Amino acid sequence: MAKADQVGGLRGIGAATAVVLTLLALAACSGDADGTRSDAGAADRIRGADTLTQVSPLTGEIAENGLPEHSVLSVKVENTTEAQPQVGLDRADLVAEELVEGGLTRLIAFYYSDLPNEVGPVRSMRASDIGITKPVAAVIVASGAARTTERRLEQAEIATITEAGSARGYWRDDSRIVPHNLMVSPYAIGKTLEQAEPPPPYLPFGAADDFSGGRSARSVDVAFSSSSTTRWRYDAATGWVRADSLAEPGHDFVADNVLVLRVRVGDAGYLDPAGNPVPETIFEGTGRAMLFHGGKVVTGTWTKDNLAASIELADKSGEALTVPAGRTWLELVPAAGGSVEVTD
């Protein structure tokens, strides 16, 4: 199984928003050319840690060596039994799970601080991906997309890299069955991308000490449909783990946080090759939220002003709710037809 070391085929605009995160207030200001003073945090956009303490926009954790110079990569990973074993999820900063046709789900694994050599199996894009990836101007890496979806992504100025649009970077694992055998190298792709400014934070991150808890929660079953349920169990030694993991043994994404958002789901307007209507997650507006961390859960609401906006959270009293710094799995569960069952 040969792997390529380069990739091309970048489509769309997807320019990252020029925002640098800081944990510490800056005591000094920089001078502009006209002699006025401005906030150095906004003006300098320094990646290293000489004058700014930077944090990852996907985890909220301190970036000891500064932030990467490439865009965030979001890889579409298949989430069916035919995809076993999923590879590379343990290297992701954040993972989102969305509903696709036939009641199944698909994963979007975000890579920024660490670009592995192999992730997959890789599958196709959906219009739902716009609201999921646009807040951090992520480049979507996928097998391809229906032409209807391609047009939607182009109109939304989402950058994409696909198997057909790239001569290198993808390969087929002959030990797997087509079409569940397409693999990709985020590391190879990252080497070909142009420099990009760090994006804004994906979530409203805060310190673990700020998480007051709520009620005890040792497990949560997240049902997207009658045929797809993701089961999480809390392990005090590691964090939240998928009980029915499809990942390579010992290499699944272990979550510090599981953020469950109830979302509206519409019709994308076309059928898949099997004749199933393709759903579209409407990831803007507001809805109910459940944040799991450290064996506890807090309930509240989420708000997203538009598809490009970051997520804001509030507890039941309306006070701002922050996500403890760390790795988060985002469950985008249909408000109608889905369900969430919590056990303490």
N, C-alpha and C positions, 0 to 999 in steps of 0.2 A: 504494500500500500504506500504509494509515493505521495509526499506532501509538497505542495508548492511553497516558495518562500516569498512570493510577491503577489499582489492583486491589483487589478484596475477596475474600471467600470463604475466609478462614483457618479450617481445621478442626483439631480435636485440641487438646492441651495444649502439648506441646513446650516447656516452660519451660526456659531455659538454666540449667545448673548455675553457681552463683555462685563462680567461681574465677578469680583473677587470676594470670597468670604473671609471674615476676620473674627477671631475669638477675643482678641485683645483690642481695647481702644487705643488709637494712635495719639500720642502726646504732641506730635509735631505736624505741621502742615507744609506743603510744598508751594513754591512760587510759580505762577504762570508767567507766560512771556510778557503779558501786559502789566506785570507787577502785582496783580491781585493774588490772593491766597486761596488755596483750595484743599480739600481733604485728600491727603496722600493716598488713602485707601482706595479712593475712586480714580485718582489720576495715574498712579504708578503701575497698578496691576502687576506687581512683582510676583513671580511664581515661587521663588525660593523663600527661605525662612529668615533672611537677613533682617528685614524690617517688618514683615508681616507674619503672623501665625495663621497659616491657612488650614482650612478643613475641607474634607471631601464633600462635594455637593450631593453625593449619593449615600454616604454613610454618616456624615456629621463628625467623623473622626479626624484628629489632627493629622495632617500630611507632613510628616517629619522632614521629608526631602523636597517639599514643594509639590505643586500639582502637575500632572502630565501636560504635555504641549499638544496632544491630539484631542479630537472630539470623543465624546462618549460613543461607544459602540453598543447597539442593542441587537442581540441575535435571537431570531425566532426559532425556538426549540420545540420539537414535537413532544407531546405529552400523552402518548397512548402506549398500550402494552407492546405494540410492534416496535416502539422506539427504544426498548430496553437493550443495553443500558444507556441512559443519558450520560453524556460526557461533558465535563468542564463546568458544571453548575457550582461546584465548590469554589471556583475562582471568581465568581461574579460578586459585584458590590451590592446589587439589588436585583430582585426578580419580581416580575408581575405575571399574574395568571389571568387569562381572559377567556371568555366563552367564544367558541367557534361553532361551525355547523354540526348538526347531528348530536348536539348536546355535549360534545367533547370540549376540552380546553387546550390552550396552547400557551407556552411560556415565552416571555420576553426577558432574556437575561442581559443585564446591563454590565458592561465591562469598561472600567476607566483606570483604576489604580493598578490593575493587574491584567495583562493581556495574555491568555494561555495560547498554546500552540494548537489545541484541538477542542472544538465544541460541536455538539450535535446530538442527534440528527437534526439537520436544519430543514425547516419547512417554509411555507409561503406567508406573505404579508396580508393584513386585513386593514380596512379603513379604521377600525378600532385603534390601530397603532398610532394614529395621529395624535390623539389626546394623551396617550401614554408616553410617547417619546419626545414630543415637541417641547415640553417644559425645560428640557436640558439639551435641546437641539441635537439629539442623538442621531447618528447615522444608523439606519436599519440594515442589518445583514440578514439576507433570506435567500430562499431558493428562487423566488420570483413572486408574481402576483397576477391576478386576473387583470385584464386591461382596464376594467372599471375602477379597480383599486389603484392601479398605477396612475390614472388620471387624478384621482382624489389626492394621492400623495404628492404628485407634482404641483397641484393647485395649492396645497398646504405648505409647499416649499420644504418638504422632507427629503433629505439626502438618503439614497438607497444604494446598496451594493447587492447584486444578484449573481447567481451562477451563470446565467446567459450573458450578462453584461460584463463578465470578468473572465479573462483568459487564464488567470491563475488565482490561487488562494482557496479553491474548493477542490475536493476530491471525493470519490465514491469508495466506501468501505466494502470490499468484496465479501466480507463475512456477514453482511447484513442484506436484507431483501429490499429491492427497489420498491417504492420511493423512500424507504425509511433508512437510507444509507448515505445521505449527503452530509459531509462534514466540512468544517471551515476552520481556518486559523485566524483568530482575531489579532494575534501577534503580527502575522504577515500583512494583514490589512492595515494595522496601525502604522506600520513603517511607510506606507504610501500616502497617508493622509496629510493634508496641509496643516500648518500650525493653526490652532484655534484657542480663543480665550476660554478660561474656565466658565462653565455655566452657573446659573443661580442654584440654590439648594432645591432639591426635588421635594423634600419634606421639611416641615418646621422642626428641625432637630433641636434637642436640648440635652441637658445632663441627666444621667440615670437617676440622680437624687431628686430630680424634679418630678419623676413618675410616682405619684402618690399611691398608685395601685387601684383600688376599687375592690372588686370581689375576687376570690380565689378562682383560678382557672388552670386546670392541669391538662385539659385536652379540648380540642375544638374540631368539629367536623363541618367542613364548608362544602355544601352541595350546590353545584352550578346547574345541575339538571338531575333527572331521575337516573341518569347513567354515569354521572361524573361527580365524585366527592373526593376532596382532598382532606386527609385526616392528619391533624397535628397533635403531637404529644410533647409535654414539657419535661425536659431532663435538666435537673438542677446543675449537673456537671458540664453540660454543653449548651443547652438552649432549646429552642423549639425545633423539632425534627418531624419530617414527614413519615408517618407510620407505614404507609404503603409506597415507599419511594421506588421510583423507576430508575434511579441514578446508579451509576457504577458503584458497587459496594464500597463504603467508606469515603465516598467522594460526593455526597449530596450537599446541597446548600443547607447549612444549619443556621437558623434565623435567631437573631437577638430579639427581633420584633416580628410579629405577624399583624399586619394592618388590614382589616376586613372592611371594605367599603361597599355599600349597597348601591348599585347603579341602574340606570335605565338602559334597556336594551331595545334597539329598533331593528329594522330590516335594511340590510345593505343594498338591496335592490337587484340581486341576481342569485342564481343557483350554483351550487358546486357541481362537479362532474357527475356526482351520484344523484343529483336532483334535489338536494337539501337546500332550503333557504339559508343564506348566509346572514348571521346576525351582526349587528354593529353596536358595540358598547358606546353609549353617549357619555363620554367622560368629561362633562362639564356640568355646572349647576350645583346642586347640593343633595345630600342624602345622609343616611345613618352610617355611623362608623363604630368600629370596635378595635381597640388597640391592645394587643396581648404582649406582655413583657414580664419576665421574671416570675412566671407562675400566677400572674394576675391579669385582669382585664378591666379596662375603662371604656365606657360607652359614651357616645356623643354624636357629633355630626361632622361631615366634611363639606368643604366648599371649594369650588374651582371656577373662577369667573369666566374662563373661556378655555378652549382646547390647549392654548399655549401657556396658560397660567400654572403656577405651582399650587400644590395642595395646601389648604389651610384646615386646621382641625380645632374643634371646640368641645369642651365637656358638656355634660347635661345642664350645667348652670350657665353656659354660654361663655365661660372663661377659655382663653386660648389653651390648647393642649399641644404639648411638644412630644416628639418621638425620641426616645433615648438614643444617643449616638450608637451606631452599630449597623449590622446588616439586617435589612428588612425585606420580607416577602409580602407583596401587595396582592391581596385577593379582591378582584373586581367581580363581585357576586351579583347576579341579577336581583333587583328589588322584587320583581314578580317572577315566581317560578324557582327561585333559589331559596336556600335556608342555611342557618347557622345554628349549630347545637353545641353548647358549652357544658363541660362537666368539671366540677371542682374536685 
